[in-house]
Amino acid sequence: MASLEELRKVREEKLQKLIAAGMDPYPASVPRDYSLQELRERFKEKEAAKETLSIAGRIIAIRGQGAILFVVLDDGSDRFQAVLKKDELQEETFSLWSDAVDIGDIVSITGVAFTTERGEPSVLAKGWTIGAKALLPLPEKWHGLADQDERFRKRHLDFIANPEERDLFYTKAAFWKEVREFLEARDFLEVHTPTLEVTTGGAEARPFKTHHNDFDMDLFLRISVGELWQKRLMAAGFPKTYEIGRVYRNEGTSAEHLQEFTNAEFYAAYMDFEAGKKFITDLYRTIAKNVFGTTVFTCGDYSFDLSQEWEELDYVGTVEKMTGVNVLEADESELKTVLDELGVSYVGENRERLMDSLWKYCRKQIAGPAFLINHPKLVAPLSKTDPADPRKTKTLQVILAGSEIGRAHAELADPREQGARFAEQEKLLKAGDEEAMMPDFEFVEMLEHGMPPTFGFGFGERLFSVLAGRPLRETQLFPLMRPKQD
């Protein structure tokens, strides 16, 4: 088998043949009257009119030999066949194709629409020109990019070899379009809040750090979609806001976690907790029906139906039922003992991290759809205290397929309590907990001016990946990769 360098050398020689024949191997444009999808939709009309037309695309297959060649083009909208016959082209034009064109090249073919004897809609070539000469071959048709790392590293080849993978991203675009239309139909205003922050607010995660040269100060890439900024807008008199944007978290990679991803967050003044639950179920069901055409999904070993009644699970009661420990009453040593007995690995030994690790063990046993409610204060530092039990908060998380697929709060508006909770988080940070929430005392000052009762909710790409039944990494066009080592 020829090496890649040998194949490149042969193709470079073919490129020189194109140049010698007067063709620019990389022109700014080529003749193209219709996309391949448009031609297929209007084929009978074009065939009947015997209209001369031009199509263009990448060659993904060539068969035949001698005086007739069957060529399959792909332009991203569809695949379509062109037929080159020696007696329909000038001899030098046909010969140049045979001598200089390969699978993988991008070409424009001008001809007439006709149907082959086998009933295949086609274009009979009357002429052609190069659109881009490929100096490297495509992956073999039947083997493709078998290595997962190579697939992500050379995503362009993955999509060429597996065009069905492109469909996933058309579905993903429809997902975000549906989210935007749902919110805007209900009078939410789209906003854009800072992605560079002095302190990261709205979530608990290790941030990425950078430096602002002009201000000579360190900054962080945001870890939430502007939670504290959007709540400032609630205080400013904006009744409903939302943002869809990129988020960055300097943490591990898994089927459920990435360092860079898209999330959405919305905030509504005067929306109460029960109304918020209904809003979320309506949103998720609308996305499911309009984007995926169903409310029934399978993701890994889990199956769930979004149209059914969503179960409500109490945080403390659920953990105690599954592990035998009451997280509000147990101390750190007891939590560590239970985690060790269950074989659960955990990072950090403070009460918040241990409690969260124990819950994450439990959530893997829940298919959903469910709302996890009544979170302890320690794990929900931005959420309003539950008046029925001051140790808990008005927080909910959507649970689907063993994962947290959205988080909401009746937003904490008491500046005294918010300041005290930030102080607790500050202690955790100083003790070495890199995922504790950074305190923002300017936000506390904002609350002193008064923020209306507000419901806020955030969710993102993990919902899409679960509904699509794919690992989160596969739903990224270009996931982060380590540089390839020589």
C-alpha positions as CSV (number, residue, x, y, z in Angstrom):
1,M,0.0,0.0,0.0
2,A,1.3,3.4,-1.0
3,S,2.3,5.8,1.9
4,L,0.5,9.1,2.4
5,E,3.4,11.0,1.1
6,E,3.5,8.8,-2.1
7,L,-0.2,9.4,-2.6
8,R,0.3,13.2,-2.1
9,K,3.1,13.2,-4.7
10,V,0.8,11.5,-7.3
11,R,-1.9,14.0,-6.7
12,E,0.5,17.0,-6.9
13,E,1.5,15.7,-10.3
14,K,-2.2,15.6,-11.3
15,L,-2.6,19.2,-10.0
16,Q,0.2,20.2,-12.4
17,K,-1.7,18.6,-15.3
18,L,-4.7,20.7,-14.4
19,I,-2.6,23.9,-14.4
20,A,-1.0,22.9,-17.7
21,A,-4.5,22.5,-19.2
22,G,-5.3,26.0,-18.2
23,M,-7.4,25.2,-15.1
24,D,-7.0,27.1,-11.8
25,P,-7.0,24.2,-9.3
26,Y,-8.4,26.5,-6.6
27,P,-10.7,29.0,-8.2
28,A,-12.8,31.6,-6.3
29,S,-16.0,30.3,-7.9
30,V,-17.3,27.6,-10.2
31,P,-20.5,27.2,-12.2
32,R,-23.4,26.1,-10.0
33,D,-27.1,26.7,-10.8
34,Y,-28.7,24.5,-8.2
35,S,-27.8,22.7,-5.0
36,L,-28.0,18.9,-5.4
37,Q,-31.1,18.9,-3.1
38,E,-32.8,21.5,-5.3
39,L,-32.0,19.6,-8.5
40,R,-33.4,16.4,-7.0
41,E,-36.6,18.2,-6.0
42,R,-37.0,19.8,-9.5
43,F,-35.5,16.9,-11.5
44,K,-38.5,16.0,-13.6
45,E,-39.0,19.7,-14.6
46,K,-35.4,20.1,-15.6
47,E,-35.3,16.8,-17.4
48,A,-38.4,17.7,-19.4
49,A,-37.0,21.1,-20.3
50,K,-33.7,19.6,-21.4
51,E,-32.1,22.6,-19.7
52,T,-28.4,23.0,-19.6
53,L,-27.4,23.4,-15.9
54,S,-24.4,23.2,-13.6
55,I,-24.0,21.4,-10.3
56,A,-21.0,21.1,-8.0
57,G,-19.8,19.0,-5.1
58,R,-17.1,16.7,-3.7
59,I,-16.6,13.4,-5.6
60,I,-17.3,10.6,-3.2
61,A,-17.4,7.7,-5.7
62,I,-16.3,7.0,-9.3
63,R,-17.2,3.8,-11.1
64,G,-16.9,2.6,-14.6
65,Q,-14.0,2.7,-17.0
66,G,-13.1,3.3,-20.6
67,A,-15.6,5.5,-22.4
68,I,-18.2,6.0,-19.6
69,L,-17.8,7.0,-16.0
70,F,-20.4,7.3,-13.2
71,V,-19.6,10.0,-10.6
72,V,-21.3,10.6,-7.3
73,L,-21.1,14.2,-6.0
74,D,-21.9,15.4,-2.4
75,D,-22.5,19.1,-1.7
76,G,-23.8,18.8,1.8
77,S,-27.4,19.1,0.8
78,D,-27.7,15.8,-1.1
79,R,-25.8,13.3,-3.2
80,F,-26.3,13.1,-7.0
81,Q,-25.0,11.2,-9.9
82,A,-23.2,12.7,-13.0
83,V,-22.3,10.6,-16.0
84,L,-19.3,11.4,-18.2
85,K,-19.3,9.8,-21.7
86,K,-16.3,10.2,-23.9
87,D,-18.5,10.8,-27.0
88,E,-20.4,13.6,-25.2
89,L,-17.2,15.5,-24.3
90,Q,-14.2,16.7,-26.2
91,E,-11.6,13.9,-26.1
92,E,-9.0,16.1,-24.3
93,T,-11.6,17.1,-21.7
94,F,-12.5,13.5,-21.0
95,S,-8.8,12.5,-21.0
96,L,-7.9,15.3,-18.5
97,W,-10.6,14.0,-16.1
98,S,-9.2,10.5,-16.3
99,D,-5.6,11.7,-15.9
100,A,-6.1,14.4,-13.2
101,V,-9.3,13.9,-11.2
102,D,-9.6,11.8,-8.0
103,I,-12.2,10.8,-5.4
104,G,-12.2,13.7,-2.9
105,D,-11.8,16.5,-5.5
106,I,-14.4,19.2,-5.7
107,V,-15.7,19.7,-9.2
108,S,-18.4,21.5,-11.2
109,I,-20.2,19.6,-13.9
110,T,-22.3,21.2,-16.6
111,G,-24.8,19.1,-18.6
112,V,-28.4,18.1,-18.9
113,A,-30.7,16.2,-16.6
114,F,-31.6,12.7,-17.7
115,T,-32.5,9.3,-16.3
116,T,-30.2,6.3,-16.8
117,E,-31.4,2.9,-18.0
118,R,-31.4,1.8,-14.4
119,G,-33.7,4.7,-13.5
120,E,-31.2,6.8,-11.7
121,P,-31.7,10.6,-11.9
122,S,-28.4,12.0,-13.3
123,V,-26.7,14.8,-15.1
124,L,-25.1,13.9,-18.5
125,A,-21.9,15.9,-18.6
126,K,-21.1,18.3,-21.4
127,G,-18.2,19.9,-19.6
128,W,-16.5,20.2,-16.2
129,T,-14.1,22.3,-14.2
130,I,-12.2,21.8,-11.0
131,G,-13.3,23.4,-7.8
132,A,-10.5,22.3,-5.5
133,K,-7.9,19.6,-6.1
134,A,-7.6,17.3,-3.0
135,L,-3.9,16.5,-2.3
136,L,-4.8,13.9,0.3
137,P,-7.2,11.0,-0.1
138,L,-10.4,10.5,1.8
139,P,-10.7,7.6,4.4
140,E,-11.4,4.2,2.8
141,K,-15.2,3.9,2.3
142,W,-15.7,0.8,4.4
143,H,-13.2,1.5,7.1
144,G,-13.3,5.2,7.5
145,L,-11.9,6.7,10.7
146,A,-12.2,3.7,13.0
147,D,-10.3,5.4,15.8
148,Q,-12.5,7.7,18.0
149,D,-9.7,10.1,18.7
150,E,-9.0,10.5,14.9
151,R,-12.7,11.0,14.3
152,F,-12.7,14.0,16.6
153,R,-9.4,15.3,15.5
154,K,-10.3,15.2,11.8
155,R,-13.9,16.0,12.1
156,H,-14.1,17.2,8.5
157,L,-13.2,13.7,7.3
158,D,-15.7,12.1,9.8
159,F,-18.5,14.2,8.3
160,I,-17.5,13.3,4.7
161,A,-17.3,9.6,5.5
162,N,-20.4,9.6,7.7
163,P,-22.8,12.2,6.3
164,E,-25.5,11.0,8.8
165,E,-23.3,12.6,11.5
166,R,-24.0,16.0,10.0
167,D,-27.7,15.5,10.6
168,L,-27.0,15.5,14.3
169,F,-25.9,19.2,14.1
170,Y,-28.9,20.2,12.0
171,T,-31.0,18.7,14.9
172,K,-28.9,20.6,17.4
173,A,-29.5,23.9,15.6
174,A,-33.2,23.1,15.6
175,F,-33.0,22.4,19.4
176,W,-31.6,25.9,20.1
177,K,-34.0,27.5,17.7
178,E,-36.9,25.9,19.5
179,V,-35.6,27.1,22.9
180,R,-35.2,30.7,21.6
181,E,-38.7,30.7,20.0
182,F,-40.3,29.2,23.1
183,L,-38.9,31.9,25.3
184,E,-39.5,34.8,23.0
185,A,-43.1,33.8,22.4
186,R,-43.5,34.3,26.2
187,D,-41.9,37.8,26.1
188,F,-38.4,37.0,27.3
189,L,-35.7,39.4,26.2
190,E,-32.5,38.0,24.8
191,V,-29.5,39.5,26.5
192,H,-25.7,39.1,26.3
193,T,-23.8,39.3,29.6
194,P,-20.0,39.3,30.2
195,T,-18.0,36.2,29.5
196,L,-14.9,37.7,31.2
197,E,-15.5,38.2,34.9
198,V,-13.6,39.5,38.0
199,T,-15.4,36.8,40.0
200,T,-17.3,33.8,38.6
201,G,-20.8,33.6,39.9
202,G,-23.8,31.4,39.4
203,A,-22.3,27.9,39.7
204,E,-19.7,25.9,41.6
205,A,-16.8,24.9,39.3
206,R,-13.1,25.5,38.8
207,P,-12.8,28.4,36.4
208,F,-10.3,29.1,33.6
209,K,-8.0,32.1,34.4
210,T,-6.7,34.7,32.0
211,H,-5.0,38.1,32.2
212,H,-6.2,41.5,30.9
213,N,-3.1,43.3,29.7
214,D,-4.6,46.8,29.4
215,F,-6.1,46.7,32.9
216,D,-3.2,44.6,34.3
217,M,-5.6,42.3,36.1
218,D,-6.5,38.7,36.2
219,L,-10.0,37.6,35.0
220,F,-11.9,34.4,34.7
221,L,-14.0,32.9,31.9
222,R,-17.5,32.6,33.1
223,I,-18.9,29.3,34.5
224,S,-22.6,30.2,34.1
225,V,-24.6,32.1,31.5
226,G,-24.6,35.4,33.4
227,E,-26.7,34.3,36.5
228,L,-25.7,37.2,38.7
229,W,-25.8,39.7,35.8
230,Q,-29.3,38.6,34.8
231,K,-30.5,39.0,38.4
232,R,-29.1,42.5,38.3
233,L,-31.4,43.0,35.3
234,M,-34.4,41.8,37.3
235,A,-33.6,44.5,39.9
236,A,-33.2,47.0,37.1
237,G,-36.8,46.4,36.0
238,F,-36.4,44.0,33.1
239,P,-39.3,41.5,33.7
240,K,-38.0,38.5,31.8
241,T,-34.5,37.8,30.3
242,Y,-32.6,34.9,28.8
243,E,-29.2,34.2,27.3
244,I,-27.9,31.3,25.3
245,G,-24.1,31.3,25.3
246,R,-20.8,29.5,25.9
247,V,-19.6,28.5,29.4
248,Y,-16.2,27.4,30.4
249,R,-15.3,25.0,33.3
250,N,-11.8,23.8,34.1
251,E,-12.8,20.3,35.1
252,G,-12.7,16.7,34.0
253,T,-13.9,15.3,30.7
254,S,-16.5,12.6,30.7
255,A,-19.7,11.5,28.9
256,E,-21.5,14.3,30.9
257,H,-18.8,16.9,31.2
258,L,-16.8,19.2,28.9
259,Q,-14.6,22.2,29.4
260,E,-16.5,24.4,26.9
261,F,-20.2,24.1,26.1
262,T,-23.4,26.1,25.4
263,N,-26.0,26.7,28.1
264,A,-29.2,28.7,28.4
265,E,-30.4,30.6,31.4
266,F,-33.6,32.5,31.9
267,Y,-35.0,34.7,34.7
268,A,-38.6,35.8,35.3
269,A,-39.6,38.3,37.9
270,Y,-42.7,37.4,39.9
271,M,-42.8,33.8,38.6
272,D,-43.3,31.6,41.6
273,F,-41.8,28.1,42.2
274,E,-44.8,26.1,41.2
275,A,-45.3,28.1,38.0
276,G,-41.6,27.6,37.2
277,K,-42.0,23.8,37.4
278,K,-44.9,23.9,34.9
279,F,-42.9,26.3,32.7
280,I,-40.0,23.8,32.6
281,T,-42.1,20.8,31.8
282,D,-43.8,22.7,29.0
283,L,-40.4,23.8,27.6
284,Y,-39.0,20.3,27.7
285,R,-42.1,18.7,26.2
286,T,-42.2,21.3,23.4
287,I,-38.5,20.7,22.5
288,A,-39.1,17.0,22.5
289,K,-42.2,17.1,20.3
290,N,-41.0,19.8,17.8
291,V,-37.4,18.8,17.4
292,F,-37.5,15.0,18.0
293,G,-41.1,14.2,17.2
294,T,-41.6,12.2,20.4
295,T,-41.7,12.4,24.1
296,V,-40.3,8.9,24.6
297,F,-36.5,8.5,24.7
298,T,-33.8,5.9,25.4
299,C,-30.4,7.0,26.5
300,G,-27.9,4.2,27.4
301,D,-29.7,1.9,29.9
302,Y,-32.4,4.5,30.7
303,S,-35.8,5.1,29.2
304,F,-38.2,7.9,30.0
305,D,-41.3,9.6,28.8
306,L,-41.5,13.4,29.2
307,S,-45.3,13.4,28.7
308,Q,-45.8,11.4,32.0
309,E,-46.2,13.0,35.4
310,W,-42.8,14.2,36.7
311,E,-42.0,12.6,40.0
312,E,-40.9,14.9,42.8
313,L,-37.9,13.7,44.9
314,D,-36.8,15.2,48.2
315,Y,-33.0,15.6,48.2
316,V,-32.4,14.5,51.8
317,G,-35.1,11.8,51.8
318,T,-33.9,10.3,48.5
319,V,-30.3,10.1,49.6
320,E,-31.3,8.5,52.9
321,K,-33.5,6.0,51.2
322,M,-30.7,4.9,48.8
323,T,-27.8,5.1,51.2
324,G,-29.2,5.0,54.7
325,V,-27.6,8.3,55.7
326,N,-29.3,11.6,56.5
327,V,-27.0,14.3,55.0
328,L,-28.3,17.0,57.3
329,E,-27.5,15.1,60.4
330,A,-24.4,13.1,59.5
331,D,-20.9,14.7,60.0
332,E,-18.0,14.5,57.6
333,S,-16.6,11.3,59.0
334,E,-20.0,9.5,58.6
335,L,-20.4,10.8,55.0
336,K,-16.9,9.6,54.1
337,T,-17.6,6.2,55.7
338,V,-20.7,5.7,53.6
339,L,-19.0,6.9,50.4
340,D,-16.1,4.4,51.1
341,E,-18.6,1.6,51.7
342,L,-20.4,2.3,48.5
343,G,-17.1,2.5,46.6
344,V,-17.7,6.1,45.5
345,S,-14.6,8.2,44.7
346,Y,-14.8,11.8,45.7
347,V,-12.6,14.9,45.5
348,G,-12.5,17.2,48.5
349,E,-13.4,16.3,52.1
350,N,-15.5,19.2,53.2
351,R,-19.2,18.7,54.0
352,E,-20.5,20.2,50.7
353,R,-18.3,18.1,48.4
354,L,-19.1,14.9,50.4
355,M,-22.8,15.6,50.3
356,D,-22.7,16.3,46.6
357,S,-20.7,13.1,45.9
358,L,-23.3,11.1,47.7
359,W,-26.1,12.6,45.8
360,K,-24.4,12.0,42.5
361,Y,-24.2,8.3,43.4
362,C,-27.9,8.3,44.0
363,R,-28.9,10.1,40.8
364,K,-27.5,7.3,38.6
365,Q,-30.4,5.2,39.8
366,I,-33.1,7.6,38.6
367,A,-34.4,7.4,35.0
368,G,-36.8,10.3,35.4
369,P,-38.4,12.5,34.4
370,A,-38.2,13.9,38.0
371,F,-37.7,17.1,39.9
372,L,-35.2,16.9,42.7
373,I,-36.2,19.5,45.3
374,N,-35.5,20.8,48.8
375,H,-31.7,21.0,48.5
376,P,-29.7,21.7,51.7
377,K,-28.5,25.3,51.9
378,L,-24.8,24.3,51.7
379,V,-25.2,23.0,48.1
380,A,-27.5,25.8,46.9
381,P,-25.9,29.1,48.0
382,L,-28.0,31.3,45.6
383,S,-31.4,29.8,46.4
384,K,-34.2,31.1,48.7
385,T,-34.6,29.4,52.1
386,D,-37.6,26.9,52.3
387,P,-39.9,28.5,54.8
388,A,-41.1,25.0,55.8
389,D,-37.6,23.9,56.8
390,P,-34.9,26.6,57.1
391,R,-32.1,24.0,56.6
392,K,-33.3,23.6,53.0
393,T,-33.9,25.7,49.9
394,K,-36.4,26.4,47.1
395,T,-34.2,24.6,44.5
396,L,-35.0,22.1,41.9
397,Q,-33.0,20.0,39.4
398,V,-34.4,18.1,36.5
399,I,-33.2,14.5,36.5
400,L,-33.2,12.5,33.2
401,A,-31.3,9.3,32.5
402,G,-29.3,9.5,35.7
403,S,-28.1,13.0,35.0
404,E,-28.8,16.5,36.2
405,I,-30.4,18.2,33.2
406,G,-31.3,21.7,34.4
407,R,-31.3,23.6,37.7
408,A,-33.7,26.2,39.0
409,H,-34.0,28.5,42.1
410,A,-36.5,30.6,43.7
411,E,-33.7,33.2,43.7
412,L,-32.4,34.4,47.0
413,A,-33.2,38.1,47.4
414,D,-32.3,38.7,51.1
415,P,-28.9,40.6,51.0
416,R,-28.2,39.6,54.6
417,E,-28.6,35.9,54.0
418,Q,-26.8,36.1,50.6
419,G,-23.8,37.9,52.2
420,A,-23.7,35.2,54.9
421,R,-23.8,32.4,52.4
422,F,-21.1,34.0,50.3
423,A,-19.0,34.2,53.4
424,E,-19.4,30.4,53.9
425,Q,-18.3,29.9,50.3
426,E,-15.3,32.2,50.9
427,K,-14.2,30.0,53.8
428,L,-14.4,26.9,51.5
429,L,-12.2,28.6,48.9
430,K,-9.6,29.6,51.4
431,A,-9.6,26.1,52.7
432,G,-8.6,24.9,49.2
433,D,-12.0,24.0,47.7
434,E,-11.4,25.1,44.1
435,E,-15.0,24.5,43.1
436,A,-16.6,26.6,45.8
437,M,-18.5,29.7,44.6
438,M,-16.5,33.0,44.5
439,P,-18.3,35.6,46.7
440,D,-19.5,38.7,44.9
441,F,-20.3,41.4,47.5
442,E,-21.2,44.0,44.8
443,F,-24.0,41.6,43.9
444,V,-25.0,41.7,47.6
445,E,-25.1,45.5,47.5
446,M,-27.3,45.3,44.4
447,L,-29.7,43.1,46.5
448,E,-29.8,45.9,49.1
449,H,-31.6,48.0,46.6
450,G,-34.2,45.3,46.2
451,M,-34.8,42.5,43.7
452,P,-38.3,41.3,43.0
453,P,-39.3,37.6,43.7
454,T,-37.6,35.8,40.8
455,F,-37.5,32.3,39.3
456,G,-34.3,31.4,37.4
457,F,-33.5,28.2,35.5
458,G,-30.4,27.0,33.6
459,F,-29.9,24.1,31.2
460,G,-27.9,23.2,28.2
461,E,-26.2,20.8,25.9
462,R,-26.6,17.9,28.3
463,L,-30.3,18.0,27.6
464,F,-29.7,17.8,23.9
465,S,-27.2,14.9,24.3
466,V,-29.6,12.9,26.4
467,L,-32.6,13.4,24.0
468,A,-30.3,12.6,21.1
469,G,-29.0,9.5,22.9
470,R,-25.4,10.4,22.4
471,P,-22.4,11.1,24.7
472,L,-22.0,14.9,25.2
473,R,-18.6,14.8,23.5
474,E,-20.1,13.5,20.3
475,T,-22.5,16.4,20.1
476,Q,-19.7,18.9,19.8
477,L,-18.6,19.9,16.3
478,F,-14.9,20.2,17.4
479,P,-14.3,18.9,20.9
480,L,-11.1,20.0,22.6
481,M,-8.2,17.6,21.9
482,R,-4.7,17.3,23.1
483,P,-2.2,18.2,20.5
484,K,-1.1,15.0,18.7
485,Q,2.3,13.8,19.7
486,D,4.8,12.8,17.0
